[in-house]
């Protein structure tokens, strides 16, 4: 009997805005995917192409999220763990084992291992890393369409100089993570 191994990774712990996004993937050994790697080591074009291939060839995949409100209530670490749990629970095939990128595991019933830099070591984590990154980038592109003055498509919500300048000029939107210090500082300045 085949063992189903899921890979899990997150994107978006550092940004000031939007959901933290996770993905869980169980690859199909009969349909190998060439070029899987840590999403940060791939060009945007390559990530998008691989994302489509993963969705077509994987045995199953799912996206999990935690909202800015959940991040503010739980803190970023616990919100990330919740999003990971949601991704794995969203899989159409329940895994026998889960490999999670990083050094922490969610509190769940699955047999699992946390692997530091796992997104560069295990194909299923690489695949999850790519799906989560493309999904979150698409969130930021959609947010950019609503609020182009913030340039979310450029900085993807991360705390860059350009992002701080936009925050200073235009203020805090409801999609921001209110518990993050730079956002709190801006809210205090708005009062």
N, C-alpha and C positions, 0 to 999 in steps of 0.2 A: 504493500500500500504506500502510495506517495505521501511524503510529509509536506504539508503546506507551510512555508515560511514567509511571513509578512515582513516587509521592511517599512519603517516609519521614520519620517523626518519632519522638521518644522521650518517655516520661514516667517520672519517678521517679529522676532522678540525685541529688536532694537528700535524700530520706527516709533514715531510719536503719534501715528494715526492709523486707523484701520484695524482689521482683525489680525490675530495671529493665525496662520494657516498651516495645517498639517496635511500630510497624505500618507496613506497606507497602501502598499502594493504587494500582491502575490504574483510573481512572474510565472510564466508557463515555460518549463524546461524545453518543451518541444518547439518553442518559438523564440529563439535567442534574439536579443537586441544588441547590435554592435554600438560601441561608443558611449555606453553609460559611464557616468563619472559624477563626482560632486558637482552640483549645479553651478557653484561659484567658479568652477574651472572651465565652463563651457560658454561660448558666445550666446547671445540672446537668440540668434537665428537657429543655432544648433539645439538649444533647449526647447524651442517651440516645435521644431521638427521631431525631436525625440519624444516630447510630450504626446504628440499625436500617435506616434508609433507605440508608445507604452499603452495608451488607452485602447489601441486596436489589438495588441498582442498579449497583454497581461491576462492572467487567469481572472483577476479582478482587481479593482482599485477603488479607493474612496477618499474624499476630501473631508477633513474635520476643521472646525473653526471655533474660535472664542472671540466674542465681540469686545470692543473697547470697554463697554460697561462691565463685562465679566472680568476683563483684565484689571479694571479699577477696583472691583470688589474683591477678587481673589489674590491679586498680584500676578505679574507676568509669568513666573514659573508655574504656579498652580493652574493658571489659565491655559498655558501651553500643554500641561499634562492632561487637562480636560479635553482640549482639542485633539490630542493624540488618541485618547480613549474613544472619542467620537469617530475618528477616522477608522480605527480598527473595528469598532462595532458596526460601522457602515459597510464593511466588506460583505459581499454576497456569499463568500466561502469563509468559514471560520478557520483561522490559522491554528496549526499545532504549536507553532513557535513564533515569537516576534523579536526581530532585531530592531532596536531603537538607536538612532544616532544620538550620541551625547553620553552623559555620565549619570543620568537619572532615569528611573522608570516610573510611569504612572502607577497608581494604586489600582491594580486590576487582577483578574483571575488567570490571565494568560501566562504560560511559560515564556520567559523573555530574558533578553540580555541587552544591557546598555553598552554601546561600543563607541568610544571616543574616536572621532574622525571616520566613523563607519560609512559615511556617504562616499568615501573614496576607496573603501575596502570591500563592500558587499553590493552586488548588482541591485538587489531589491531595495536597499536603502538609497542608492544612487537614483533609482527610478522614482522613489518617493520624494527625494530632494528636488528632482526636476519638476514633478507635477505640482508640488507645493509652491515652488518659485514662480512657475508660469501662472498659476492661479492667483497668487498674491500680486504679481506684476499686473495682471489683467484688472484686478481690483483697483490698483492705483491709476491705471489708464482710464478706467471708467470714472474714477473720482476726479481726475484731471479734466475730463470732458465737462463735468459739472462746475468745477472751480479752477479754470485754467490759470488764474493769477497765482496760484500756489505752486504750479509746475510739479504736481505729483508724478507725472510720467517721467520726469527727469530724475528726481532724488528718491522716488519710491517711498516717500514718507520718512526716510532716515534723517537724523539730525545733522544736516549739512549747513554750511554758511548761507546758501541760497534759501534753504527752507526756513532758517531762523529769520532771515530778512522778510520773507513772505508772511511769516507768523506775526512779526512785528508790525508790518504794514496793514495786514487784513484781519488779524485777530484769530481767535480759536473757533473752529467749526465743531458741531456736535459729534462728528466722527473721530475727534481727537481722544487720546487716552489722558483723561484729566488728572490721573495720579502721577504722571511722569513729570519730573521736576521742571524741565523747560516750559511745559504747558502750564503748570501751576504758576510759574514766574510770570508768564504772559497774562494769565487770568488775573493775577494780583495787580499787574500794571494797568489792565483794562478798568479795574475798579478805581 
